[in-house]
Amino acid sequence: MLGAIGPAIGIKAFHRMTNRLTDPEDHVRNDVLWALQFHRINEYPAETLLPVFVQGLSDTHEVARQNAILGLVRLGTNAAPARSSIEKALNDPDQGVSGWAKQWLNGQYLSN
């Protein structure tokens, strides 16, 4: 729910939500990344989301990594500071992650 509300949740709630990226449950970590990349992504300052999505690229759960790269692709050129992480994602064992990374590097972004 917090992700669907967007930045209006405030910074304290945002940090409580993104602290769940260390949760032992795959679905909890994935839900955080999915919510942020799916809901109101353009309402957040990119510098707020970039570290979250970059951290998500290292998740052990492939679906969480997919949602992290989708967030970066949806940020488009605003994800440029994460370029090195996106380049590393080209070697991800999940074809979805590596495929989206390639699209971002080729300038093919998702419209929001």
Sequence and secondary structure as in RCSB ss.txt:
>XXXX:A:sequence
MLGAIGPAIGIKAFHRMTNRLTDPEDHVRNDVLWALQFHRINEYPAETLLPVFVQGLSDTHEVARQNAILGLVRL
GTNAAPARSSIEKALNDPDQGVSGWAKQWLNGQYLSN
>XXXX:A:secstr
 HHHHGGGGHHHHHHHHHGGGG S HHHHHHHHHHHHHSSGGGS HHHHHHHHHHHTT SSHHHHHHHHHHHHHH
GGGGGGGHHHHHHHTT SSHHHHHHHHHHHTT     
